[in-house]
């Protein structure tokens, strides 16, 4: 299956996500974080550099757990145009639970 080229917005979102994850990793070794998230160090390197702009949801979810970043925060970084809608959706989901 051939993937469609990424839009400039998708590439920019990937760079923002990667930069945020790199900052959150802090002094922890890339290999250590990758192993804890059950991904390869090369995959994490590509995400952090923005070369892998649209990682799989399971990968992002695993990194959010390992780096202790709420998924909602990562969604805001990737999709700033949704802004307050994310909080509203989260609150609505919590009320239904």
VMD Tcl script that builds the backbone (N, CA, C; Angstrom):
set m [mol new atoms 291]
animate dup $m
set s [atomselect $m all]
$s set {name element resname resid chain x y z} {
  {N N UNK 1 A 0.839 -1.176 0.000}
  {CA C UNK 1 A 0.000 0.000 0.000}
  {C C UNK 1 A 0.890 1.248 0.000}
  {N N UNK 2 A 0.631 2.158 -0.901}
  {CA C UNK 2 A 1.411 3.377 -1.029}
  {C C UNK 2 A 0.804 4.457 -0.143}
  {N N UNK 3 A 1.653 5.087 0.651}
  {CA C UNK 3 A 1.182 6.161 1.523}
  {C C UNK 3 A 1.140 7.470 0.754}
  {N N UNK 4 A 0.142 8.264 1.039}
  {CA C UNK 4 A 0.054 9.596 0.441}
  {C C UNK 4 A 1.127 10.478 1.061}
  {N N UNK 5 A 1.658 11.427 0.283}
  {CA C UNK 5 A 2.641 12.349 0.852}
  {C C UNK 5 A 2.014 13.144 1.997}
  {N N UNK 6 A 2.822 13.460 2.984}
  {CA C UNK 6 A 2.330 14.236 4.118}
  {C C UNK 6 A 2.134 15.691 3.723}
  {N N UNK 7 A 1.147 16.302 4.327}
  {CA C UNK 7 A 0.914 17.727 4.106}
  {C C UNK 7 A 1.922 18.522 4.931}
  {N N UNK 8 A 2.127 19.786 4.594}
  {CA C UNK 8 A 3.007 20.620 5.422}
  {C C UNK 8 A 2.528 20.677 6.879}
  {N N UNK 9 A 1.218 20.657 7.090}
  {CA C UNK 9 A 0.680 20.695 8.453}
  {C C UNK 9 A 1.036 19.414 9.209}
  {N N UNK 10 A 0.964 18.276 8.538}
  {CA C UNK 10 A 1.320 17.006 9.176}
  {C C UNK 10 A 2.809 16.962 9.516}
  {N N UNK 11 A 3.638 17.465 8.613}
  {CA C UNK 11 A 5.078 17.500 8.892}
  {C C UNK 11 A 5.379 18.419 10.068}
  {N N UNK 12 A 4.714 19.576 10.111}
  {CA C UNK 12 A 4.919 20.515 11.222}
  {C C UNK 12 A 4.456 19.906 12.542}
  {N N UNK 13 A 3.323 19.216 12.523}
  {CA C UNK 13 A 2.817 18.565 13.739}
  {C C UNK 13 A 3.795 17.499 14.217}
  {N N UNK 14 A 4.359 16.753 13.286}
  {CA C UNK 14 A 5.342 15.732 13.640}
  {C C UNK 14 A 6.585 16.325 14.269}
  {N N UNK 15 A 7.028 17.460 13.754}
  {CA C UNK 15 A 8.197 18.133 14.331}
  {C C UNK 15 A 7.890 18.638 15.743}
  {N N UNK 16 A 6.673 19.186 15.935}
  {CA C UNK 16 A 6.287 19.654 17.279}
  {C C UNK 16 A 6.231 18.486 18.257}
  {N N UNK 17 A 5.619 17.386 17.827}
  {CA C UNK 17 A 5.524 16.204 18.678}
  {C C UNK 17 A 6.919 15.706 19.042}
  {N N UNK 18 A 7.768 15.565 18.050}
  {CA C UNK 18 A 9.123 15.073 18.293}
  {C C UNK 18 A 9.904 15.951 19.244}
  {N N UNK 19 A 9.811 17.255 19.055}
  {CA C UNK 19 A 10.526 18.186 19.934}
  {C C UNK 19 A 10.013 18.079 21.368}
  {N N UNK 20 A 8.708 17.946 21.521}
  {CA C UNK 20 A 8.133 17.838 22.866}
  {C C UNK 20 A 8.571 16.534 23.537}
  {N N UNK 21 A 8.548 15.444 22.795}
  {CA C UNK 21 A 8.971 14.164 23.358}
  {C C UNK 21 A 10.451 14.200 23.731}
  {N N UNK 22 A 11.258 14.822 22.884}
  {CA C UNK 22 A 12.698 14.927 23.184}
  {C C UNK 22 A 12.910 15.733 24.454}
  {N N UNK 23 A 12.190 16.822 24.596}
  {CA C UNK 23 A 12.313 17.653 25.795}
  {C C UNK 23 A 11.861 16.866 27.029}
  {N N UNK 24 A 10.772 16.127 26.898}
  {CA C UNK 24 A 10.250 15.346 28.025}
  {C C UNK 24 A 11.213 14.225 28.420}
  {N N UNK 25 A 11.948 13.709 27.460}
  {CA C UNK 25 A 12.916 12.644 27.761}
  {C C UNK 25 A 14.025 13.159 28.654}
  {N N UNK 26 A 14.350 14.434 28.527}
  {CA C UNK 26 A 15.365 15.045 29.384}
  {C C UNK 26 A 16.697 14.335 29.300}
  {N N UNK 27 A 17.220 13.951 30.463}
  {CA C UNK 27 A 18.529 13.305 30.532}
  {C C UNK 27 A 18.472 11.788 30.357}
  {N N UNK 28 A 17.259 11.252 30.222}
  {CA C UNK 28 A 17.144 9.802 30.051}
  {C C UNK 28 A 17.720 9.400 28.699}
  {N N UNK 29 A 18.340 8.257 28.659}
  {CA C UNK 29 A 18.929 7.770 27.411}
  {C C UNK 29 A 17.832 7.356 26.443}
  {N N UNK 30 A 18.058 7.653 25.174}
  {CA C UNK 30 A 17.107 7.310 24.127}
  {C C UNK 30 A 16.807 5.809 24.142}
  {N N UNK 31 A 17.833 4.997 24.280}
  {CA C UNK 31 A 17.663 3.542 24.285}
  {C C UNK 31 A 16.788 3.111 25.459}
  {N N UNK 32 A 16.996 3.713 26.609}
  {CA C UNK 32 A 16.227 3.379 27.813}
  {C C UNK 32 A 14.739 3.667 27.613}
  {N N UNK 33 A 14.428 4.833 27.060}
  {CA C UNK 33 A 13.029 5.214 26.832}
  {C C UNK 33 A 12.413 4.331 25.752}
  {N N UNK 34 A 13.153 4.085 24.690}
  {CA C UNK 34 A 12.639 3.242 23.605}
  {C C UNK 34 A 12.310 1.841 24.117}
  {N N UNK 35 A 13.212 1.266 24.884}
  {CA C UNK 35 A 12.963 -0.077 25.426}
  {C C UNK 35 A 11.745 -0.086 26.336}
  {N N UNK 36 A 11.607 0.923 27.183}
  {CA C UNK 36 A 10.466 0.994 28.095}
  {C C UNK 36 A 9.150 1.120 27.332}
  {N N UNK 37 A 9.197 1.756 26.154}
  {CA C UNK 37 A 7.998 1.938 25.331}
  {C C UNK 37 A 7.811 0.799 24.325}
  {N N UNK 38 A 8.704 -0.167 24.350}
  {CA C UNK 38 A 8.663 -1.319 23.426}
  {C C UNK 38 A 8.743 -0.908 21.959}
  {N N UNK 39 A 9.602 0.068 21.686}
  {CA C UNK 39 A 9.869 0.474 20.306}
  {C C UNK 39 A 11.379 0.457 20.097}
  {N N UNK 40 A 11.791 0.492 18.858}
  {CA C UNK 40 A 13.227 0.492 18.588}
  {C C UNK 40 A 13.802 1.886 18.834}
  {N N UNK 41 A 15.075 1.936 19.204}
  {CA C UNK 41 A 15.714 3.242 19.361}
  {C C UNK 41 A 15.649 4.067 18.071}
  {N N UNK 42 A 15.759 3.398 16.926}
  {CA C UNK 42 A 15.698 4.118 15.647}
  {C C UNK 42 A 14.331 4.752 15.439}
  {N N UNK 43 A 13.270 4.068 15.842}
  {CA C UNK 43 A 11.928 4.647 15.724}
  {C C UNK 43 A 11.821 5.889 16.588}
  {N N UNK 44 A 12.289 5.806 17.826}
  {CA C UNK 44 A 12.231 6.983 18.704}
  {C C UNK 44 A 13.082 8.110 18.140}
  {N N UNK 45 A 14.250 7.780 17.605}
  {CA C UNK 45 A 15.126 8.796 17.001}
  {C C UNK 45 A 14.401 9.501 15.850}
  {N N UNK 46 A 13.710 8.730 15.021}
  {CA C UNK 46 A 12.978 9.311 13.890}
  {C C UNK 46 A 11.821 10.188 14.364}
  {N N UNK 47 A 11.120 9.754 15.403}
  {CA C UNK 47 A 10.009 10.557 15.931}
  {C C UNK 47 A 10.545 11.868 16.493}
  {N N UNK 48 A 11.585 11.783 17.320}
  {CA C UNK 48 A 12.135 12.985 17.947}
  {C C UNK 48 A 12.682 13.977 16.927}
  {N N UNK 49 A 13.211 13.479 15.824}
  {CA C UNK 49 A 13.776 14.367 14.804}
  {C C UNK 49 A 12.717 14.904 13.843}
  {N N UNK 50 A 11.495 14.343 13.920}
  {CA C UNK 50 A 10.440 14.769 13.008}
  {C C UNK 50 A 10.431 14.007 11.699}
  {N N UNK 51 A 11.358 13.059 11.531}
  {CA C UNK 51 A 11.391 12.273 10.289}
  {C C UNK 51 A 10.242 11.276 10.211}
  {N N UNK 52 A 9.717 10.879 11.360}
  {CA C UNK 52 A 8.528 10.022 11.411}
  {C C UNK 52 A 7.420 10.890 11.993}
  {N N UNK 53 A 6.746 11.606 11.101}
  {CA C UNK 53 A 5.791 12.644 11.519}
  {C C UNK 53 A 4.453 12.096 11.982}
  {N N UNK 54 A 4.113 10.885 11.564}
  {CA C UNK 54 A 2.811 10.320 11.936}
  {C C UNK 54 A 2.997 8.925 12.530}
  {N N UNK 55 A 3.566 8.852 13.734}
  {CA C UNK 55 A 3.751 7.538 14.350}
  {C C UNK 55 A 2.414 6.894 14.704}
  {N N UNK 56 A 2.430 5.590 14.856}
  {CA C UNK 56 A 1.219 4.850 15.216}
  {C C UNK 56 A 0.707 5.303 16.583}
  {N N UNK 57 A -0.610 5.237 16.751}
  {CA C UNK 57 A -1.216 5.646 18.018}
  {C C UNK 57 A -0.633 4.857 19.186}
  {N N UNK 58 A -0.463 3.552 19.013}
  {CA C UNK 58 A 0.072 2.727 20.101}
  {C C UNK 58 A 1.471 3.185 20.504}
  {N N UNK 59 A 2.246 3.645 19.547}
  {CA C UNK 59 A 3.586 4.154 19.837}
  {C C UNK 59 A 3.503 5.432 20.652}
  {N N UNK 60 A 2.647 6.347 20.233}
  {CA C UNK 60 A 2.475 7.608 20.962}
  {C C UNK 60 A 1.931 7.332 22.360}
  {N N UNK 61 A 0.976 6.414 22.461}
  {CA C UNK 61 A 0.403 6.076 23.767}
  {C C UNK 61 A 1.470 5.493 24.692}
  {N N UNK 62 A 2.300 4.598 24.175}
  {CA C UNK 62 A 3.360 4.004 24.991}
  {C C UNK 62 A 4.348 5.068 25.461}
  {N N UNK 63 A 4.717 5.978 24.574}
  {CA C UNK 63 A 5.634 7.049 24.956}
  {C C UNK 63 A 5.003 7.979 25.985}
  {N N UNK 64 A 3.707 8.212 25.869}
  {CA C UNK 64 A 3.040 9.080 26.847}
  {C C UNK 64 A 3.095 8.457 28.238}
  {N N UNK 65 A 2.960 7.139 28.312}
  {CA C UNK 65 A 3.033 6.451 29.608}
  {C C UNK 65 A 4.457 6.508 30.158}
  {N N UNK 66 A 5.426 6.147 29.335}
  {CA C UNK 66 A 6.820 6.101 29.773}
  {C C UNK 66 A 7.315 7.484 30.195}
  {N N UNK 67 A 6.930 8.511 29.442}
  {CA C UNK 67 A 7.400 9.872 29.729}
  {C C UNK 67 A 6.453 10.648 30.644}
  {N N UNK 68 A 5.363 9.983 31.049}
  {CA C UNK 68 A 4.378 10.580 31.958}
  {C C UNK 68 A 3.808 11.891 31.410}
  {N N UNK 69 A 3.396 11.827 30.139}
  {CA C UNK 69 A 2.760 12.964 29.470}
  {C C UNK 69 A 1.333 12.544 29.143}
  {N N UNK 70 A 0.327 13.284 29.600}
  {CA C UNK 70 A -1.051 12.923 29.234}
  {C C UNK 70 A -1.238 12.940 27.711}
  {N N UNK 71 A -1.961 11.957 27.199}
  {CA C UNK 71 A -2.239 11.910 25.759}
  {C C UNK 71 A -2.910 13.192 25.284}
  {N N UNK 72 A -3.743 13.764 26.124}
  {CA C UNK 72 A -4.420 15.007 25.750}
  {C C UNK 72 A -3.406 16.111 25.451}
  {N N UNK 73 A -2.329 16.171 26.221}
  {CA C UNK 73 A -1.285 17.169 25.966}
  {C C UNK 73 A -0.626 16.931 24.610}
  {N N UNK 74 A -0.360 15.671 24.291}
  {CA C UNK 74 A 0.253 15.366 22.997}
  {C C UNK 74 A -0.697 15.683 21.853}
  {N N UNK 75 A -1.983 15.452 22.064}
  {CA C UNK 75 A -2.970 15.792 21.032}
  {C C UNK 75 A -2.992 17.295 20.796}
  {N N UNK 76 A -2.908 18.073 21.853}
  {CA C UNK 76 A -2.892 19.537 21.703}
  {C C UNK 76 A -1.666 20.002 20.922}
  {N N UNK 77 A -0.545 19.352 21.157}
  {CA C UNK 77 A 0.686 19.712 20.449}
  {C C UNK 77 A 0.550 19.397 18.962}
  {N N UNK 78 A -0.019 18.240 18.666}
  {CA C UNK 78 A -0.162 17.821 17.265}
  {C C UNK 78 A -1.299 18.533 16.552}
  {N N UNK 79 A -2.350 18.870 17.289}
  {CA C UNK 79 A -3.557 19.446 16.686}
  {C C UNK 79 A -3.958 20.732 17.395}
  {N N UNK 80 A -3.120 21.761 17.343}
  {CA C UNK 80 A -3.434 22.987 18.081}
  {C C UNK 80 A -4.735 23.637 17.624}
  {N N UNK 81 A -5.151 23.349 16.395}
  {CA C UNK 81 A -6.388 23.949 15.892}
  {C C UNK 81 A -7.612 23.436 16.645}
  {N N UNK 82 A -7.493 22.296 17.329}
  {CA C UNK 82 A -8.622 21.771 18.103}
  {C C UNK 82 A -8.726 22.421 19.478}
  {N N UNK 83 A -7.611 22.911 19.981}
  {CA C UNK 83 A -7.572 23.660 21.227}
  {C C UNK 83 A -8.520 23.191 22.302}
  {N N UNK 84 A -9.485 24.032 22.633}
  {CA C UNK 84 A -10.426 23.766 23.704}
  {C C UNK 84 A -11.345 22.599 23.451}
  {N N UNK 85 A -11.504 22.200 22.206}
  {CA C UNK 85 A -12.382 21.068 21.909}
  {C C UNK 85 A -11.891 19.795 22.586}
  {N N UNK 86 A -10.577 19.667 22.751}
  {CA C UNK 86 A -10.045 18.467 23.387}
  {C C UNK 86 A -10.479 18.389 24.838}
  {N N UNK 87 A -10.426 19.504 25.531}
  {CA C UNK 87 A -10.856 19.524 26.925}
  {C C UNK 87 A -12.336 19.220 27.019}
  {N N UNK 88 A -13.122 19.804 26.139}
  {CA C UNK 88 A -14.562 19.561 26.146}
  {C C UNK 88 A -14.864 18.092 25.909}
  {N N UNK 89 A -14.185 17.487 24.955}
  {CA C UNK 89 A -14.420 16.076 24.656}
  {C C UNK 89 A -14.019 15.206 25.836}
  {N N UNK 90 A -12.908 15.541 26.462}
  {CA C UNK 90 A -12.457 14.768 27.616}
  {C C UNK 90 A -13.446 14.879 28.758}
  {N N UNK 91 A -13.908 16.089 29.033}
  {CA C UNK 91 A -14.871 16.283 30.115}
  {C C UNK 91 A -16.172 15.545 29.832}
  {N N UNK 92 A -16.632 15.584 28.599}
  {CA C UNK 92 A -17.860 14.884 28.222}
  {C C UNK 92 A -17.693 13.384 28.416}
  {N N UNK 93 A -16.552 12.850 27.995}
  {CA C UNK 93 A -16.301 11.414 28.143}
  {C C UNK 93 A -16.255 11.019 29.614}
  {N N UNK 94 A -15.677 11.863 30.439}
  {CA C UNK 94 A -15.589 11.560 31.864}
  {C C UNK 94 A -16.968 11.587 32.513}
  {N N UNK 95 A -17.822 12.481 32.067}
  {CA C UNK 95 A -19.165 12.561 32.626}
  {C C UNK 95 A -19.987 11.329 32.274}
  {N N UNK 96 A -19.727 10.763 31.099}
  {CA C UNK 96 A -20.470 9.579 30.655}
  {C C UNK 96 A -20.023 8.320 31.390}
  {N N UNK 97 A -18.803 8.318 31.862}
  {CA C UNK 97 A -18.239 7.106 32.501}
  {C C UNK 97 A -18.881 6.804 33.837}
}
mol reanalyze $m
mol bondsrecalc $m
mol representation Tube
mol addrep $m
